[in-house]
Amino acid sequence: MSFSGLFEALAVDRGVAEVIAEAKAGLAASDLTCAPASRPGLIATLATRTERPLLVVTSTFREAEQLAATLVSLLDDDQVVYYPAWETLPHERLSPRSDTVGRRLKVLRRIAGRDEAPAPRIVVAPVRSMLQPQVAGLAELRPVRLRAGTEYEMGQLAADLVAAAYQRVDLVERRGEFAMRGGIVDIFPPTEDHPVRLDFFGDEIDTITYFQVADQRSTDRTLTEVEAPPCRELLITDKVRSRAANLVADHPELAELLEKIAAGQAVEGMEALIPALVDRLELLVDVLPDNALVLVNDPELVRTRADDLVRTSQEFLQAGWAAAASGGKAPIDLGASAYQLLGDVRAHALGRGQGWWSLSSFAATPDTGEVEVDASLAGVRSRNLDLHDTSAWHGDVNGFVDQIKLDISDGWRVLLSVEGAGPASRLAELLGDNDIAARIDDELRDLDKTPVVRIFRSGLRNGWRAPGIGLVVHTAADITGAGNERTARKMPTRRRNQIVPLELKPGDALVHEQHGVGRYVEMVTRTVAGATREYLVLEYAPSKRGQPGDRLYVPMDQLDEVSRYVGGEAPSLDKMGGADWRQRKSRARKAVREIAAELIKLYAARQATKGHAFGPDTPWQRELEDAFSYTETPDQLATINDVKADMEQVVPMDRLVSGDVGYGKTEIAVRAAFKAVQDGKQVAVLVPTTLLVQQHTNTFTERYAGFPVTVAALSRFQSNKEVAATLDGLASGRVDVAIGTHRLISDKVKFADLGLVIIDEEQRFGVEHKEALKKMRVNVDVLSMSATPIPRTLEMAITGIREMSTIATPPEERHPVLTFAGPYDQGQVAAAIRRELAREGQVFFVHNRVQDIEKVAAQLRETVPEATIVTAHGQMSERNLEKVMFDFWERNIDVLVCTTIVEAGIDVSTANTLIVDRADRMGLSQLHQLRGRVGRSRERGYAYFLYPPEKPLTETAHDRLAALASNADLGAGMAIAMKDLEIRGAGNMLGDEQSGHIADVGFDLYIRMVGEAVGEYRGETSADDESEMRIELPVDAHLPTDYVESERLRLEMYRRLAEVRSDDDVDGVRAELVDRYGTPPAPTEALLQVARFRIACRRAGLTEVMTQGNFIRFGPVNGRLLASGERVDLAESRQLRLQRLHPGTLLKDATNVALVPRPMTQTIPIAPVDGLPLLEWATWVVEAVFAPTEARP
């Protein structure tokens, strides 16, 4: 894709030609004034015409990302790079993310010519990157290069990865981790989208493939080589270790940090000590060639931003390290890594012979030839370029078309930039309908003066004109007026962890289905009669008073009977085989059956209802989906497909989409609503707050721009006249999508043809709203969305009564919110606010008492005078509240001091610090919803849950804060909802008794019981009566520790094997073992055979096969329960066959077992057969004698 024709045309412009000549001549400083929209084109022209490397500096990282994306679309990936800044301050005790470090090092290597990729022509960087000193010589750090077919000694590879700051783990889930298992090495390089798996043959790398974090399985994509760059900018070399060791004596207060570094251990936040541990620091301009040209985009904004950064950096340095430095012999000097002054960096760059130019939106003086008066740019010429912004049409398509006709008739060359193929064809069609010749071009190599509008694809966000050369570039965003501020995303690199290893600590409470609540002791390996097996040891209450607890050894093939206990805080242990457990279990099962019957009635009525079956996707639907400017996450795509499939059924949809805040639920609603409108149906979108109505209306309108879809809002912020027009439009069918608060479900609202109801933030609606909804939703499709579903909804979804989709893939580059819970401290609050302001962000300060909210805001204004601080609460007038919220959304307010009114789904991506005052008074899902307001962009989010230092915490408040602190990872919404379900039960679903039943049997088993009861009512076979299965044969079947080293990963594989129910499942587990751990050794192959034998026994209805002296005992003989639910006895013909094939067989009617003589070896000395031959013999007996007729081979 080449746009050389555009750059050639621009270079002909007189002003631009002079600028190119000055750049080639090496002019040190210049100030260019031109329209912001024209700058990408101008920068690309300068890069291609001057052959000088350019460093383009922006005030914010968002601007840098957008500009880099636009330039990449005009030039090429190879020619433009983005140099990210750390997301942490230089002196913060937090390390920058490994992917940020990886990208920075890649750029530095390319600039220095140390990389296989060519040196870039343009480096785009936020001012933060340019001001921050970095360790000198980072470009010299060598990545670990791995190529298929070459040799790399595995011990050396481990040492090299550790030296490059990779962390060794047993299961690779995050960037910067690696794992070694036999001849397999998994690595997650920070610059890759997916981790890679290396399969070694001896010391030779045999294959390199990508694998999924979700299921740890390899994909089909193979690589010939992979690069693993360092994950930190401070690598622990011998020199760094000795310096750290020397500093320990002088700075005992930093001893913990320094001792770990001296021991060669990478520590979180060690980058704060860089000045004390390395010889030399350098700036980004030091890495660039001497002929580089620095272009400062909007110098006024850059200067302001630089001042703020320097001030905040100094504040943090003094506040954070003042206490740390006290007590040492001399304060540790870390000033060298603080942000440098912009003037100093400029002087340094000019001193090296580099150019320092600026791109301004307005001239410094009215006379463009005058010398600028700004002291920092004294003597700099200011040049005004004849490049101007185009008009924005805000949806006025006719005005836009008229302007194009006028431009063509005046002899202008007209270009139209769009983002995707769908909008390109639609605009070509639109222009053709208005008798304007248009064509879609992949490249712009030559701009002739033919009267044809040339449509091309690029990332240009706004249009511009160059009157001097008769050229105008329009963009699709100019027509709609909705500038797309988002940058394109790659596929997400973190997938849902479907593999959740059962991590057990001694003392954890577990529930065994037959014996009740016990305590986990350990995992042991025992060898009995030559067979080695692993067992889980559980401790139960002693059967005799004063004796030690009874111990139960659970073989690994019975792991499916064990689940983690979630319920009461410290459950009392049951006695093994005690009546108490059986009573509690049967009581819970009885209650569960009652609810299941109720729920099934409720939903059977729904299943019997005939709704509207929507048609398949239209071309417009695909066009709308193509125009989505992010790459969908896999979970999102799966959910969208599920929703569409449900809509195309006659049975009305009832689906719950649970996805953490900011995981892309709204886009699913946009697509579902559009599908409904395509079939001529109306859509009601129900949201809990008026501000959300505003946000969703904007989102839907923006996404539907250019399509004949009418979107209307219904909330208290609309005037009576607007409300009347909307109601009339709904009744007549003119309004397609109505977005509103609970007013939408009032009796006054009449729909002409309602087809879909979308409920956002479902947990906010009460029972009376749900009842009103039930009336209107008998035969309409319902799509509910929530981040923390209320327990009743969650329970119904988990037990399979409602359909449920979980979006659990975090969007690309989001990371967990750092959560602090502690006593309130004014200094800490001020530092937190200032840190957020330093990275162009905003702060939510939640104070849930309207009486003294103004007083709190006044205190904050005194503490942080430079911040714009405004209050918001529900008792304000509607107009005032709307204005405050809108100003915050528009980024005119720095700190919003508010009540929990912000809890419900307000999407402000720049607000990344949340401070909650009196967090001890709030509920768990409420606190999680609040925390979900921050960390929604790529910046790290901070959440401070504070309580008064002088007041003691209640136990419940402590539990809530502890739950939040421990569930800080991305996608914690479901975990928190589960925790909430434990703490308060599922409400009116079961009534008061429910929490009692959950506490009795534990949450996991309780949910399983509900699921089984529901399945039973639906006519599915119940696992309820599935008895405990005991297979004890002298077979050496286990996972050797040298094959799967980690205990938690062995547990996970044992659990998977215990849950298999078909031979295909066993084949799947074996394939996974080969993929993840290599070829299974003999004991593991035997383990897989035992799993197949268990399946054969289950099919035949056998529950025990074990050795008894010289016999093998099979039972039960009669009354066996088959998988079909039928009970069978051993037919007389089968008994005769058993006697004939195995003389000496004893059929014991009293105990209902068959004792079959154990086979003996044919060789001398004669001995009983064991191991795999015995297992094969036992399998043959089961299939020849006990298997049901249709199942026999």
Disulfide bonds with the S-S distance in Angstrom:
none
